Amino acid sequence: MAPTDTALMSRAPTASAAPGCGGYFTGGASAYYRHCGPTSVMIHLDTVWAPDRELCVGPESTTYLGKWSDVRNAWYANRTC
């Protein structure tokens, strides 16, 4: 059973342009990060089987991160890219 979106999003800060917009979420068997801001930003991926890593996500985008069972969470890394 997949973890709830709300529980995962509350673990770490996210960058968002509007309240309720942006952050880590799951859908089906997949994990995503939605970025609502006007610039590209770095996010931190908290992964299960591999070392954590950072990823650049584009403005106004939804980025596929992998299977939800492989990605615990993702959050804004406090810088642009």
C-alpha positions as CSV (number, residue, x, y, z in Angstrom):
1,M,0.0,0.0,0.0
2,A,1.4,3.4,-1.0
3,P,2.0,6.1,1.7
4,T,-0.4,9.0,1.7
5,D,0.6,12.1,-0.2
6,T,-0.1,14.4,2.7
7,A,2.1,12.5,5.1
8,L,5.0,12.5,2.7
9,M,4.7,16.1,1.8
10,S,4.8,17.2,5.4
11,R,8.2,15.7,6.1
12,A,10.4,18.3,4.3
13,P,10.0,21.8,3.0
14,T,9.0,22.4,-0.6
15,A,9.3,25.4,-2.9
16,S,6.0,26.6,-4.2
17,A,4.6,29.6,-5.9
18,A,1.2,29.4,-4.4
19,P,-0.3,27.7,-1.3
20,G,-1.0,24.1,-1.9
21,C,1.1,24.0,-5.1
22,G,4.3,22.0,-5.5
23,G,6.1,19.2,-3.7
24,Y,6.4,15.5,-3.7
25,F,3.4,13.3,-4.4
26,T,2.6,9.8,-5.6
27,G,0.2,8.5,-8.1
28,G,-0.4,4.8,-8.8
29,A,3.0,3.2,-8.6
30,S,5.0,6.4,-9.4
31,A,6.6,9.2,-7.5
32,Y,6.6,12.8,-8.8
33,Y,7.7,16.3,-7.9
34,R,5.6,19.3,-8.9
35,H,7.4,22.6,-9.1
36,C,5.2,25.7,-9.5
37,G,7.8,28.4,-9.5
38,P,9.1,30.5,-12.4
39,T,12.7,29.2,-12.3
40,S,14.5,25.9,-12.3
41,V,15.4,24.6,-8.9
42,M,17.4,21.7,-7.3
43,I,15.5,19.1,-5.3
44,H,16.8,16.5,-3.0
45,L,15.7,12.9,-3.6
46,D,15.5,10.6,-0.6
47,T,15.8,7.2,-2.1
48,V,15.5,3.7,-0.7
49,W,18.0,1.5,-2.6
50,A,20.5,4.1,-3.9
51,P,22.4,7.0,-2.4
52,D,20.3,10.1,-2.1
53,R,20.8,12.6,-5.0
54,E,19.9,16.0,-6.2
55,L,18.0,16.7,-9.4
56,C,17.3,19.9,-11.3
57,V,13.6,20.4,-12.1
58,G,12.2,23.0,-14.6
59,P,9.8,25.8,-14.0
60,E,6.1,25.0,-13.9
61,S,6.8,21.3,-14.2
62,T,5.9,17.8,-13.0
63,T,8.9,15.5,-12.9
64,Y,8.7,11.7,-12.7
65,L,11.1,10.5,-10.0
66,G,10.7,6.7,-10.2
67,K,8.6,4.1,-8.5
68,W,7.1,5.3,-5.2
69,S,8.6,2.2,-3.5
70,D,12.1,3.5,-4.5
71,V,11.7,7.2,-3.6
72,R,10.8,8.0,0.0
73,N,10.5,11.8,-0.5
74,A,11.8,14.8,-2.4
75,W,12.1,18.5,-1.4
76,Y,13.4,21.8,-2.5
77,A,17.2,22.0,-1.9
78,N,17.1,25.8,-1.4
79,R,18.9,26.8,-4.6
80,T,18.3,27.3,-8.3
81,C,20.0,25.4,-11.1
